[in-house]
Amino acid sequence: MFKNTKRIYVTLILVIILVVTYFFWPRTIKISNEDQIFATISKDMSDYELNKQELSDLINIIKKSKFRHGVSRPDRMFADRSTNLSIGGGMEHINLQFYYDTDKTYIYASMSDGMFLNVYYRISNKDEIRKYIENIVSSKENEFKEFPIN
C-alpha cells in the first residue's frame, strides 16, 4: 500500500513542479536575423514604423527583457488610452500592449507561438520599454500615418 501512495505523491509533486516552472520560469526572446525584424507602433488609428536606429535600440532593450506568465489587465479597455507595439520578422511575433488608465499603466506582451497561442506575459523591464515607446510617440507624433480603411 505504501508503494502505491508513494508513487502517487511523487507523480503529484512532479506535476506541481512542472506547473510552477511553466508559470514562473522567465522566458527570453531569441533573435535569428536582426535585418529582417520590423516594428510598428499603433496609436489612435494611426501607425509608425520604426527606423533602423530606433529598431536597433528597441531590440537591445527586448534582449534584456524577461517574460513571465501571468498579467494583470483592466476589466474594460478603451482604444484612446492604449498604444500597441507589434514586432515581427526575424524573431518570434510579439505584440506589446500599453494601456494607460487614470493612475496605472498596464503593459503586457502577447506572443503567438508555441503550444498555446496568444498567451499574455509580464515584462521584467516594462518601465524602460514604456519610456522608450512614449519618447517615440511624443517626438514622432507628426510622422504617424493613418490606417487605411477598407
N, C-alpha and C positions, 0 to 999 in steps of 0.2 A: 504494500500500500504506500509506503514512504517513497518508493522509487517512482510511482506514478505521480504523486503530488510534487515531487522534486522536479520532474520533467515539465510539469505544467508551470511551476513557478519560474524555472529557467526560461521557458518559452515566453512567458508573460514579461519577464524582465528584459529579454532581448527585444521584444516588440516595443516596450516603453522606451528603451534606449534608442531604437531606430526612429521612433516618432519624435522624441526630443531632439535628436541630432538633425532630423529633417527640418524642423521648425526653428532651431536656434543656431545652427551652423551657418556662418556667414558665407555668402556667395560673392565671387568677383566676376568681372566681365573679361572674356577672352577676345582679343582683337587679332583677327587673322590678316587683314590687309588694310592698313591705315589710309591708303589712297582711295579706296572705294567707299569710305564712310561719308555719309551726308547727314545733316541735321537741319530740322526746320522748327522754328518757334511759331506757335499759333496763338493769337490773342485777338479777341473782339472781331471775329470773322475775317481776319487778315493773317498773312504769314510772312516769315522772313527766313531765308536760307542763309546759314552761317557761312562766312568766307573761310579760306584756308587757315588763317591765323586764329580766328575765333574757334574754329573746329579743333585745331591742334590744342589750344588751351583747354577746351572742354574735354577732350579725350584724356588729357593728363589728369584732370580732376576726376573723371569717371574711373580711370585706372586705380586711383586711390580709394574709391568707394567700396564699401562692403554692403551687400544687400541681404536683408534678413526677412524672413516670413513674418507676417502679422503687421497690420497697419490700422491706424485709426482714421476713419473717413467720416465726414459730416453726413447726417441723415439726408439733408437736401442740399443740392449744389446748384448754383446759378452761373450761367455761362459768362456773365460780365465780370465775375470775380475769379476766373481761372485762366491759367496760362499752361499750354501744353508744349512739351519739347519732345519731338519724335526723332530718334536716332536709328539709322539702319545702314545697310551696306556690308562692309567687311567685318561685321560682328553680329551678335545676336540683336534682334529688333527690340528696342526699348522705347517705351512711351512713358515719359515722366510727366506727372500732372502736378501743378502747383495750384492750390485753391486758397484764396485769401478770405478769411472770414473777418468779423469785426475785431477780434482780439487774438486770433490764432492763424497760423499758416499751416496747411496740410500739404505735405509733399509725399508722394508715393510713386512707385515705379510699377509698370505693368510690362511683363515680359512674355512674349508668345513663343515659348519654346519648351522643350522637354515633354514630360508626360502630361502635365496639367497646363492648359492654355489660360492666358490672362490671369496669372497669379500675381497678387499685389505684394510688394516688398517695401520695407522700411529702408532708408538710406542712411549710412553712417555719417557722411559729411554733407548733410542736407543744407546746412546754413551756407556753406561755401558755394554749393551749386545754386542756391536761391539768390545769393548776392550776385553771382556771375550772370545769371539769366536776367535778373532785374536791371543790372547795369546795361546789358544789351538792349532790353526792351525800352529803357528810358533814353538811351543815347541814339538808337537807330529807329525811333518811332516813325520818322518820315519815310523810311525805306521799306516799311511793311506793305505788302501787296494784298489787295482784296482777293478772297476766294472766288473762283469762277462759279457762278450759279447756273446749273443746268436745268 
